[in-house]
Amino acid sequence: MEYVYAALILNETGEEINEENVTGVLEAAGVDVEESRVKALVAALEDVDIEEAVETAAAAPAAGAASGGSADAADDDEDDEADDEADEADEADDEDDDEDDDEDGGEGLGELFG
């Protein structure tokens, strides 16, 4: 996470996000820097507009909260009801399977292998 924070600090201060600058920020923060992680971060951020990414990420939770907690609660209730119905169906299937097993009269694996 420190590596991402270093990139965000560089972006905020208007500095270029390159290996040297990321390493400098991390070392100043007292982080044991792994060169491979720095290279991977710089490569991953090469074509990313960080300002746009931050705005998009900041807007996403707000959009979910704006829809209201009651909608989320309703979704949870629907999910719970669906889970309960699925559980009941599974129990009914299990009971049917048990009855079928009793009717087989112990043939069990013999039926599978002829």
C-alpha positions in Angstrom: 0.0 0.0 0.0 2.9 2.3 0.7 3.9 2.1 -2.9 0.5 3.4 -4.1 0.6 6.1 -1.5 4.0 7.2 -2.7 2.6 7.5 -6.3 -0.4 9.5 -4.9 2.0 11.9 -3.1 4.0 12.4 -6.2 0.9 13.0 -8.3 -0.4 15.5 -5.7 2.9 17.4 -5.7 3.1 17.4 -9.5 6.2 15.3 -9.6 6.7 12.7 -12.3 5.9 9.1 -11.2 9.1 7.3 -12.0 11.2 4.7 -10.3 13.7 7.2 -8.8 10.9 9.5 -7.4 8.9 6.6 -6.0 12.0 5.1 -4.4 12.9 8.5 -2.9 9.5 8.9 -1.3 9.5 5.4 0.1 13.0 5.7 1.5 12.0 9.1 3.1 9.1 7.3 4.8 11.4 4.6 6.1 10.1 1.8 3.9 12.4 -1.1 2.8 12.1 -0.6 -0.9 11.7 -3.6 -3.2 12.9 -2.5 -6.7 10.7 -5.0 -8.5 7.6 -3.6 -6.8 8.6 0.0 -7.7 9.1 -1.1 -11.4 5.7 -2.9 -11.4 4.0 0.2 -10.0 5.5 2.6 -12.4 4.7 0.3 -15.3 1.1 -0.1 -14.1 0.6 3.6 -13.8 2.2 4.5 -17.1 -1.0 5.1 -19.0 -3.3 5.9 -16.0 -4.8 9.3 -15.4 -4.6 9.3 -11.6 -6.8 12.3 -11.1 -9.6 10.7 -13.1 -9.1 7.4 -11.2 -9.3 9.1 -7.9 -12.5 11.0 -8.9 -14.1 7.8 -10.2 -13.2 5.9 -7.0 -14.4 8.7 -4.8 -17.7 8.9 -6.7 -18.5 5.2 -6.7 -19.2 4.8 -2.9 -21.1 8.1 -2.9 -23.4 6.8 -5.6 -24.1 3.6 -3.6 -24.8 5.6 -0.5 -27.0 8.1 -2.3 -29.4 5.3 -3.4 -30.2 4.8 0.3 -29.6 2.2 2.9 -33.2 0.9 2.6 -32.6 -0.3 -0.9 -29.6 -2.2 0.3 -31.6 -3.6 3.2 -34.3 -4.7 0.8 -31.8 -6.4 -1.4 -30.4 -8.2 1.7 -34.0 -9.3 2.6 -34.6 -10.6 -0.9 -31.3 -12.5 -0.8 -32.1 -14.0 2.6 -35.5 -15.1 1.3 -34.0 -16.7 -1.8 -31.4 -18.5 0.4 -34.2 -19.8 2.6 -36.1 -21.1 -0.3 -33.0 -22.7 -1.8 -32.3 -24.4 1.6 -35.9 -25.7 1.8 -35.6 -27.0 -1.8 -32.3 -28.7 -0.9 -33.9 -30.3 2.2 -36.8 -31.6 0.1 -34.4 -33.1 -2.5 -32.4 -34.7 0.3 -35.5 -36.3 1.7 -36.5 -37.6 -1.8 -33.0 -39.0 -2.3 -33.2 -40.8 1.1 -36.5 -42.4 0.1 -35.0 -43.5 -3.3 -32.0 -45.1 -1.5 -34.4 -47.1 0.7 -36.2 -48.4 -2.3 -33.0 -49.5 -4.0 -32.8 -52.3 -1.5 -29.0 -52.0 -1.1 -28.0 -52.3 -4.7 -25.9 -49.1 -4.4 -22.6 -49.4 -6.2 -23.7 -52.5 -8.2 -26.0 -50.3 -10.2 -23.1 -48.0 -11.1 -20.7 -50.7 -12.3 -23.3 -53.1 -13.8 
